């Protein structure tokens, strides 16, 4: 006789989540530590009641904006190398839809995120209820169908017993290294409260094994053939190296065969910045050193990278006509990009096996002094940008970044996402220990930085966490600064205020268009355009209004004093750093393809279009 327990669907959901574990390399740990939510009528009497009733070990965190709290969860899961999650609970309608952007962020970056939006009544009897959008073409459609486009798995629980298959498949995707991302399980508010006699075995301790995928003999032979016949290969260290915990293996591989390394945003910081073979960031926001070596390489060995346009310079970066691509990845979708020879295997397993065989062949690359010279030149460039002189009206952005970088300890964590700072950081920033550079650059979602930093601090309470963002990102979303204060989480928010969207203004200007709509100015009554006075904002005072510590900074000396003082604070600190507009780094031997107008009245736009066509003709065509 099967033993059963009568629970509401919501109570069963909480009991199930409380018993999920993951195992990686023999280490077993709880997968779900807590839940973040904003209560409303679509969830407070269902899942909210189940949480309040107790009998579980899940800690509840109070969110204040659904997108913000989901970014907290993403930051937490990424910092935990995808082995822990914080499910996100919302009410119906606007609360649910607020999480769609965060699901895009999670899926683009392959980070596990479980969202549990409340839904309209499955019985349809009270319809239309408050916050319900009606769809005349299909009564079964609700706003939660919007999640389908940005989730790796989507489901709706229309009967309480459907919870069992839905959650098994949700966990399958959330714990899959190749297929993970956002998972949406929509919860109709009436079904949340309906009871069912669930079998007790559904709630047993369930361990999800994150096994390493070995390289096959055939794939090993292909990899050996490509590498052994190359003279100037280049390794690209992607995020998969981090999640595989394969950075030591990649470094050993590079050292054994004298192969230089370029880093993606997700792979940066895994190999020490001053390692003689580490050329730093590669691509649009990459270093001169990495991009020059990539230009002439005859083999690109991508390890755990998705080969995004920023990594490949919009497919223009690898210009040796004889260059081949070898991609090591657990995801077949990524392994065949750039017409690569795909190796479907775990990064550590593949690198170890290939290294053993190449060593037997006494393989060595044919580089002479190119790597040393390129790295030496780049280190000098970084030092120059980190020490640029100040001006009366502000501090150069790269100088401010340098002062903060020098102040941070090796275990302190840098968090970023959007604007010009990710470019400056991939080029210039010198991280400490592996795992201390946390950049969301798959979606480059403005507003991620502060909220994710809160999640990172939850995941790494012994480290100081520094969020790097522009004034535009702060204005867009900083809701969970309040969560940090509630939870007593010390995070450092470094706001680089250049009075606008400086990154996009630079892109605009570089493609021939005059500044328009990218600087934060008042509307001019004479022209009826946004070209009036610049509107000053005091982010330090905003922070103090929340209960955080605020600093207003105009020069390097004030920045150094504020950094020193912040070490004595136990609450969040917000640094309002007034930086010089346009003082970010330029591109180095890079190109990014954007849609430039084919015809325009301004000759500078026409010239930019002609330049784009020239680069398109030089790029790889897949």
C-alpha positions, 0 to 999 in steps of 0.5 A: 500500500502506497503511503500518502499525505494530504497537502495543498499543491502549495504545501507539497511544492514547498515540501518537495523543494526542501528535499532536493540535493545535487552531487558534483564530484562526490560532494552532495549539498542541498540545492534549494536554500530558500525562496524570494517573493513578493506576496500578492493575492495570487500567491499569499494565500497559497504558497505564502500560507505553506511557507508560513505554516512551517515544517520546512527549512527554507528561509524566506527573503522579502523581495521588493521588485520581482525583476530585482529579486530574480536578479538576486537569485541569478547572482546567487546561483552564478556565484554558487557555480549553478549548484544552488538556487533561490526560487522566486515567487510572485503574484499574478499579472504585473508581478509575474511579468516583472520576472520575464526580463530576469528569465531572459538574463538567466537563460542567456547566461545558462544560469538556473533560475526557478520562477513560480508566478501566480496565475489566474483561476484554473476553474475560470469562474471568477474571471476576469479577476484583478490583474488578469489580462484577457485574450479573446483568441484563447481563454487558456492563455494568460500573461504567464505564456510570455515566459515561454520565449525566455525559459528552458522549461515551462509548465502550468499546474492546472490540477494539484497532481500535475505538480509531480511531473512538472517539478521533476522536469523542472529539476531535470533542466535546472540541474543540467549543465548543458540545458540549464536556464530559466524554468517557469512553473505557473501556479493558478491561485485556486490550484495552489490551495487545492489538496491532493493525497500525494505519495510520500515517495514524492517527498523523499530526499532526491539527489540530482547528479551533475556528472562529467561527460567524458570525451569519446575516442573519436573526438579525442582523435579529432582534437589531437589531429587539429592541435598537433597540426597547428603552429599558433593555436589560441585558447579561449577560456569561457564560462564553462571552465568555471562551472567545470572547475577546470581552470587549473587544467586549462592553465596546465594545458597552456603551459605544457604546450606554450599556448596563449589564453584569451578570456571571455567575460564569463571566463575572466579571472580563472587564470591569474591576470599576471600569468605569462600566457594570459593575454586578458579579455578577447573580442570587442571589449578585449585587449590589444594583446589577445586580439592581435594574437587571435588575428593571426592564430591558425587554430582557436580552441574554445573551451566552454564558450558560446562564441558570442559576437563580443568574443569573436569581434562579430566573426571578424577577429580570426582573420587568418584564412587557414584558421580552424575552430575547435570547440569543447563544450557540454552543449551541442548547440554551442559546440558547432558554432563558428563551423567548429569541430565540436567536442561534446565533453566536460572541459576538465575531462577533455583538457586532461585527455587531450593534454596526455595525448599531445604530451606523448607526441611532444607537441609544442606551439611555434610561438617565439616572443610574440606572447611576451611582447604583446603581454608586456605592451598591454600591461603598460597600457593598463598601467597608463589608463589606471593612472590617468591624471584628474581634471577639475570637473571629475576623475577619469573612469579608468582611474577610478576603476584602478583605485578601486581595483588596487584597494580590493583584496584577492578574495573580494568579488567584483559584480557587473553587467551593462554599460561601458564598465564591462568593457573597461573591466574586461580590458583592465580589471585585475581580479584576485582569486578564481570566482571573484570576477562576476560579470553578467554579459550574456544579456547585459541587463541594466539593473542586474548589478546591485540586485545580483550583488546582494545575491553574491553576498548571500553566496559569499558572506566572507567576501566584500562584494563590489557592484560596478555600474553606471548612473543609468543602471542605478536609476533603472533598478536598485530595489534590492538595496533595501533587501540588503539592509533588511538582511544586514548584507554589506555590499559596496555599490560603485556608481560611476556617474557620467550623466547619461548612457555614456556607452551608447553615446560613444557607440552613437558618435562612433557610427556617425550620429550626433549625440541624441537622447543619451545624455541626462538633460532637461528638456529645452523649452526653446528647442523642445529637445532634451538638450537643456542643462545636465540634471545632477543627481545625488546618489549618495543621498538616495542611498542614505534615504534607504539607510545605507552609507553614502559617499560623494566623490569627485577625485581620487583622494576622496575615493581612497578615503571613502574606500578606507572608511567603508571598511568600518561600515557594517551596512551597504555603502553607495559610492557616488563617483563623478567621472568624466564623460567619455573617459572609458577605454576605446576598442583595441583591434576590435570591431562590433557589427551594429546596424548602421543606416545605409543612407543618411543626410549626414556624411559621417553616417555614410562613412560609417556604413562604408566602413561597416561593409568593409569589415563585413567583407573581411569577417568569417561567413557562417 
